[in-house]
Amino acid sequence: MPGLSVPQGIRGRIAETFYSIQGEGVTAGRPAIFVRLQGCSVGCGWCDTKYSWDAAAGREIDLASLLEEVAGFPCRRVVITGGEPLESPLFSPLAGALAGRGYVLEVETSGTVEPPVEEPGGIQWNVSVKLAGSGVAEERRVNAPAIRAFLARDAWWKFVVGEPGELDEVLRLAQRFALPRERVLLQPEGLRAEDLAARTPWVVEACKTHGFGFSPRLHVLIWGARRGV
């Protein structure tokens, strides 16, 4: 929006920006601009965006230029993702600038970093707490203070499951942190459409049994596991 000033000297690294549909979570299917910030120290074994892990990779950009890129897409919903976006120095100034310009914001995070104390209101927090099957040690993937902070922000909770045995861990975490069942989503793990198709039936049955929602991976079903979609 014309007339809005942009803080100067703010720079960071991004993996990519693109315009697509939200493939996962409660807003799956909605058109959205994706801003993928660079850097992630979580390191899930089945991650499909490992190119975003290295904080020194990607491309450097200043905040004003990034806002110009976002403004070039015909959409008012922005998904800030990663990597782990809350590890990026760009996150807070970017979120504030986008909110000030009237964008609807979603943030996709692992829940391993507490949200900023000062943040724009109205962010839809999509928190994907990792399970043991991710290959990440529990002390790294389960940050109790961060999870409680996101609870206070009415976050949505997404658990990626690869086998039925992981449901017990989901239930333990949901009970431990009193996660609202109606805001918990289960998502089948998979980088291929056939893997998602094989896992979807039992994941759906688990959702029906426990009162959880189901999260698809629409972008994988439509385009496969590739960048920019």
C-alpha positions in Angstrom: 0.0 0.0 0.0 1.4 3.4 -1.0 2.6 5.6 1.9 3.6 2.8 4.2 7.2 3.1 5.2 9.5 0.1 5.3 12.2 -0.2 8.0 15.5 0.2 6.4 18.6 -2.1 6.7 16.6 -5.2 7.3 17.9 -8.1 5.3 17.7 -11.9 5.4 17.7 -15.0 3.2 14.8 -16.7 1.5 14.5 -20.0 -0.3 11.7 -18.9 -2.6 8.5 -17.0 -3.1 5.6 -18.3 -5.3 1.9 -18.2 -5.8 -0.1 -21.4 -5.5 -2.9 -22.9 -3.3 -2.4 -23.9 0.3 -1.9 -27.6 0.1 -2.2 -28.5 3.8 -4.0 -27.6 7.0 -7.4 -26.1 7.7 -7.2 -23.6 4.8 -6.2 -26.3 2.2 -7.3 -25.3 -1.3 -7.2 -21.5 -0.8 -5.0 -19.4 -3.1 -1.9 -18.1 -1.2 1.4 -16.4 -1.7 4.2 -18.5 -0.1 7.3 -16.8 1.4 9.8 -19.5 2.3 12.4 -18.2 4.7 15.8 -19.8 4.8 17.1 -21.7 7.8 16.0 -24.6 9.9 17.8 -26.4 12.8 15.1 -29.0 13.4 16.0 -31.4 10.6 13.1 -33.8 10.1 14.2 -36.9 8.2 11.2 -36.9 5.8 11.2 -33.1 5.1 10.6 -32.2 1.5 12.2 -28.8 1.7 15.7 -29.7 2.9 17.0 -27.0 0.5 15.7 -24.5 3.1 17.7 -25.8 6.0 21.0 -24.1 5.5 20.7 -20.6 6.9 23.5 -19.4 4.6 21.9 -20.8 1.4 19.0 -19.4 -0.6 19.2 -15.7 -1.7 19.7 -12.6 0.3 17.0 -9.9 0.0 16.1 -6.7 1.8 12.6 -6.3 3.3 11.5 -3.7 0.8 12.3 -5.9 -2.1 10.6 -8.9 -0.6 7.4 -6.8 -0.1 7.6 -5.8 -3.7 7.8 -9.4 -4.8 4.7 -10.3 -2.6 2.8 -7.3 -4.0 3.4 -8.6 -7.5 1.1 -11.6 -7.0 -2.7 -11.3 -7.3 -3.6 -12.5 -3.8 -4.1 -11.1 -0.3 -3.2 -14.3 1.7 0.4 -14.9 2.6 1.8 -18.1 4.1 5.2 -17.5 5.8 7.0 -20.8 5.9 10.4 -22.4 5.9 12.6 -24.0 7.0 11.6 -22.8 10.4 10.5 -19.2 9.8 10.8 -18.2 13.5 14.6 -18.7 13.3 14.9 -16.1 10.6 15.7 -12.4 11.4 13.2 -11.5 8.6 10.2 -13.0 10.3 9.0 -10.3 12.7 9.6 -7.3 10.4 8.1 -9.2 7.5 5.0 -10.3 9.4 4.5 -6.8 10.8 4.9 -5.1 7.3 2.5 -7.6 5.7 -0.1 -7.2 8.4 0.2 -3.4 8.1 -0.6 -3.8 4.4 -3.8 -5.7 5.1 -2.7 -9.2 4.1 -4.2 -12.3 5.8 -1.3 -14.2 7.4 -0.6 -17.8 8.0 2.6 -19.0 9.6 3.8 -22.6 9.4 6.1 -23.5 12.2 7.4 -26.6 14.0 6.6 -25.1 17.4 10.2 -25.4 18.5 10.7 -21.6 18.8 8.4 -19.4 20.9 6.5 -16.8 19.0 7.6 -13.2 19.3 6.3 -11.3 22.3 5.2 -8.4 20.0 3.5 -9.6 16.9 0.6 -8.4 14.6 -2.8 -9.7 15.6 -4.8 -12.1 13.5 -2.0 -14.5 12.5 -3.2 -18.0 11.8 -0.5 -20.2 13.5 -0.2 -23.6 11.9 2.0 -25.6 14.3 3.4 -28.9 13.2 4.9 -30.6 16.3 7.2 -33.4 15.1 6.8 -37.0 16.3 9.6 -39.5 17.0 9.3 -40.8 13.4 10.8 -37.5 12.2 14.1 -38.7 13.5 14.5 -35.6 15.7 15.3 -36.0 19.4 12.4 -35.2 21.7 14.3 -32.4 23.5 14.7 -30.6 20.2 11.2 -31.2 18.7 9.0 -30.7 21.8 9.4 -27.2 23.4 6.8 -27.0 26.2 7.0 -23.2 26.7 6.6 -22.6 22.9 3.7 -25.0 22.7 1.9 -23.3 25.5 2.5 -19.9 23.9 0.9 -21.1 20.7 -2.0 -22.5 22.7 -2.6 -19.0 24.0 -2.8 -17.9 20.3 -5.5 -20.4 19.3 -3.1 -22.2 17.0 -4.0 -25.1 14.7 -2.0 -28.3 15.4 -0.9 -30.6 12.7 0.7 -34.0 13.2 2.4 -35.8 10.3 1.9 -39.6 10.7 3.5 -42.3 8.7 2.2 -45.4 10.5 -0.7 -46.2 12.9 1.6 -46.8 15.8 2.4 -43.0 15.9 -1.2 -42.2 16.9 -0.4 -43.1 20.5 2.3 -40.4 20.5 -0.2 -37.9 19.1 -2.7 -38.7 21.8 -0.1 -38.4 24.5 1.0 -35.0 23.3 -2.6 -33.8 22.9 -3.3 -34.9 26.5 -0.1 -33.5 27.9 -0.7 -30.0 26.5 -4.5 -30.1 26.5 -4.7 -29.4 22.8 -8.3 -28.8 21.6 -9.3 -31.9 19.6 -11.2 -29.7 17.1 -8.0 -27.8 16.3 -5.8 -30.9 15.8 -5.2 -32.2 12.3 -3.6 -35.5 11.2 -1.7 -35.5 7.9 -0.4 -38.6 6.2 3.3 -38.5 5.5 4.3 -39.0 1.9 6.2 -37.5 -1.0 4.4 -39.5 -3.7 0.6 -39.5 -4.4 0.6 -43.3 -4.1 2.1 -43.2 -0.6 -0.6 -40.6 0.5 -3.3 -42.7 -1.0 -2.1 -45.8 0.9 -2.0 -44.0 4.2 -5.1 -41.8 3.9 -7.8 -44.4 4.8 -6.4 -45.3 8.2 -5.5 -41.7 8.9 -9.2 -40.7 8.1 -10.4 -43.5 10.4 -8.2 -42.2 13.2 -9.6 -38.7 12.7 -13.1 -40.1 13.0 -12.3 -42.1 16.1 -10.5 -39.3 18.0 -12.3 -36.2 16.8 -9.4 -34.8 14.8 -9.4 -33.0 11.4 -7.8 -34.4 8.3 -5.1 -32.5 6.4 -4.3 -33.4 2.8 -1.2 -32.7 0.8 -2.9 -31.2 -2.2 0.2 -29.8 -3.9 1.8 -33.3 -3.8 -1.3 -34.9 -5.3 -1.6 -32.3 -8.0 2.1 -31.5 -8.9 4.2 -34.0 -7.1 7.0 -33.2 -4.6 8.7 -30.3 -6.4 9.5 -26.6 -5.7 7.4 -23.6 -6.4 4.0 -25.2 -5.9 
